[in-house]
Amino acid sequence: MPGTSLIRSWLLNLYVHRLPPFRGKWRLLRPFAPVLDGTPVRSSYGDVHLGFDVGDRTHLLGLSGKYGERVANEVKSLRPGDCFIDVGANCGVFSLLAAERVGPDGLVMAFEPCFGTFTKLVRNIGLNGLGNVLPFNMALSSLTRPDLLDNSSAGHSGRFAIAHAPVETGERIMSLSITDFPGLLAFIDDRRVTVKIDVEGFEHAALQGLAPILALPQTKGVVVEIDDRNLGRYGSSAEAIFGLLRQHGFTRAGPHETGQHFDAIFHRNPAAARLPAPAAARRRHRSPGIGAAPPARRAPRPAYLPRAAAAMLALATGWFAFESKPFVKPAQAEENFVEEALQSFQVAEMRQHLRRSPAATFNAGEVGSSARIALPILPAGWRITDAQLFPSDSGPSLHMIITNGKSRPISLFAIRDDHVAPAQPAVLTRDGKTVAYWQEGDLAYALISKRRPPAELDRLAEDIADNVTS
């Protein structure tokens, strides 16, 4: 009941923030995890709320304000309309704080590769009602490729890291280089940019993947975690990171702390805007606007969507490098498919909300054929108005917006994967959204809508299912 949830949230906030710290404070709450987990609790860093997770020490550090002060202080310096890029966002405490600071005209891009942690990030974005955060279930790296995430540090998600050596268990993830996804620069537009990176030793590779954004003259600051032990696992060092940032025109600011573990702050050297970009950046990024002052309110070029689609296809092809895929039980495979459909729906909603200019022209057929996904034949009066590719465990997935011009548009999600949905459309309601989903050969489809009655969405799914092309 809503009243019970409010009381539970009030009591938990009282326990977290009013009760003085004592040994075992969190341990006392663990038996109540089934009841308390997910309950909104205010972070000590500011007026943002996180879904409670007593089993994750990283979450508890963000809740109690013990992550440190340097990142928080840089977030406080953000201005309305800025862009904050959070690499290693975890459950999103700094992303949420930044979203509050930059306001509705600003933008936050949050990158979190661990799927379980990413779902908590998305949940927390929803808890705070924020429409200016774009979450990405990816890592950033010098190369766009599939990677393995070592998630063996149970109970401390902040210690999950790209596997630097063979591991017995791990999670398949996608690493992204912004070089291969220049469409992201269109979202940034002419906003001032601040970057935060905390990826357990993988910082140097993440900075290399961010080269096009570091080369933007409006990128004013970078906060990067330095941990000599973690960096050494990847053959890097603090000096290598400092040198890379100097090449991009950044100067270290604040106290020059030394030691094994600290956050280093870098600000743009005013003279750097007049310097040419590093040779590697010039060689690989030739599009106007990178390394030169951007025109005011530049609009994405018409080629944006095909470029983005091609980049996402490059992401997806990496998944096929794996020779085999672990067996997943049918019920779990169906649940994974529904979750992917809902995630694509939420990201597409944010994408529509953040778009500053009219949608770019595109050819939905080309996008679909590149991903080897057959576009359905829609009932009379219905048409596709937008299409976007997403990476998934099964390869590229395709998210489309369809409309009949009379009522609110509907999302149509498609993926090439067999045995993940029933042969006849099934309908469920989750988190205020209705999903109708079905399997057609080795393709699976899902319709998602917020306001349409389940019976109506089911009828539309039946009509589309009868006309899917091979």
Secondary structure, 3 states (H helix, E strand, C coil): CHHHHHHHHHHHHHHHHHCCCCCCCCHHHHHHHHHHCCCEEECCCCCCEEECCCCCHHHHHHHHCCCCCHHHHHHHCCCCCCEEEEECCCCCHHHHHHHHHHCCCCEEEEECCCHHHHHHHHHHHHHCCCCCEEEECCEECCCCEEEEEECCCCCCHHHCEECCCCCCCCEEEEEECHHHCCHHHHHHCCCCEEEEECCCCCHHHHHHHCHHHHCCCCEEEEEEEEEHHHHHHCCCCHHHHHHHHHHCCEEEECCCCCCCEEEEEEEECHHHHHCCCCHHHHHHCCCCCCCCCCCCCCCCCCCHHHHHHHHHHHHHHHHHHCCCCCCCCHHHHHHHHHHHHHHHHHHHHHHHHHCCCCCCCCCHHHHHHHCCCCCECCCCCCEEEEEEEEEECCEEEEEEEEECCCCCCEEEEEEECCCCCCCCCEEEEECCEEEEEEEECCEEEEEEECCCCHHHHHHHHHHHHCCECC
